[in-house]
């Protein structure tokens, strides 16, 4: 799995002009599920998401986690994170898991974050969405559930 975490003041998902999900301070997580990913990958990324120290303490240092600040998560499935742009001019998505595999693993990630006591809002799987992100810092990080070499744009 690949996740892009953005520290935010707020985030929201709109579908067909209607706001479906909204969070305040926390993280917007764009999550891509790869071929071969498992529930263990989802649990690993969930643990990293809630415990990564990327929020400022009273001294302005990045020493506080999502749990420490009582932040929320807006989790949005995004298969395009697995796009390979090394050849040609159109990304290849062969590394992205099929929707029937990806959706339960996306849900496993969401459930694992919730079980850690974090409020989670979600996007709408397999739907065209407008994702609004008020990135704070800006702080943006990429997490991988496996250390093997991954391709990217």
N, C-alpha and C positions, 0 to 999 in steps of 0.2 A: 504494500500500500504506500501511496505517496500522499502527503498532506501539506498544504500550504496554510500556515497559521498567520493571521494578521491580527495584531493587537488593535482593538477598536474602542471608540467611545460609544458607537452604536453601529448596528447593522440590520438590514432587513431584506426580505425576499418578497417580490411582487410577481404575481402571475395574473395575466389578463387584466391588468389595472387594479387588482385587489391585493392588498398587503396580506400575505399568508403567515409570515413569521417576522418577529422583531426582537432584538436584544439591546440592552444598554452596554455598559462597560464589560469587556470580556474579549473573546476571540471569535473571529469568523474563520472557520475551518473548511477549506475546499479539499475534498477527499476523493482520490482516485483509487479504484480497486484494480489490481493487476491480476493477470492469469497466474494461478498458483497461490494466491493469497488465501489465508485461513482465518479462523476466529482468533487464533493466537496473534496474528498480525494486528487485528482490530484491537485486541486487548492491550498489546504493547503500545500502539499509538495513542490509545485512550489514556494510559498511564502517563506517557510523555506529555500529552496535551495538558493534563490538569496539574502536573508537577513541575513543568518547565518554568524556571525562574526568569520571567521576561517582563515583570511589572516592577515599577520603581518603588524603593523603600523611602523612608523619610530623608535619606541622604542623596537621593537621586540615582542610586545604584540599582541595577536589575537584579534584585534579590528576592522578589516575591512571586509566588505562583498564582495561578488562577484560583486555586483553593484558598490561598492566603488573602486575596482581595475580594473573595465572594463574587467573582465574575461569572458570566454566562457564556454559553457557546451557541453559535449559529453554525450548524453543520450542513454543508451543501455538497451533494454528490457531483463530481466533475470528472468524467472519463477523459476529457481532453488533457488532463495532467499527465497521462501516459502516452501522449503523442510523441512519435519519433520523427524529427524533422531533418535528420542527417542526409537523406537522399531525396532528390526531386524537390518539388515545390508544394506538395500537399502532404500533410502529416499522415503517418501510418499509425493506426490504432490497434495493431495486432497484439500489443502488450496489455491492452485493457480487457478486463474480464467481461464476459457476456452479461447482459442485464440481469438474467435470471440467477447468475452467480453473484454479481456485484451488489444487488439490492439487499440480500440477507446479510452480507458482510458489512455494508454501510449501516444497516440497522444494528448489527452487533456492536459496531463502534459507538453509535449513539447510545445504546443501552449500557455499554461499559462506562461511558462518561457519566451518564445519569446515576449509575450505581455508586459512583464516587462522590455523590452529593451535589453535582453541578446541574443547574437548570439548562436544558438543551432545547433550542428551537431548531427546526429543520427546513430545508428546501423541499421541493416536490420532485421526487425521483422521476427521471425520464420526461421532464417538462421544461419547456423554454421559460427561463426565469430572468427577471431583472434583479441582480444582487447589488445592493448598495452597501458600501463599506466605508466607514469614516475611520480610516487607519490612523492610529495614534502613534506618533514618534517620528517617522513611521517605523514600525517594527514588523518585519515580515520574515518568517523562517520556513524552511522546507524540512520536513521529516520524512524519513524512509523507514519502513518496517524491516527491511532487509538491507544488509550492507553491500550486496553485490552491485556491480556497476550498472547504473540505469542510464538510459538514453534520454535526451531531452532536446528542446528546441534551441 
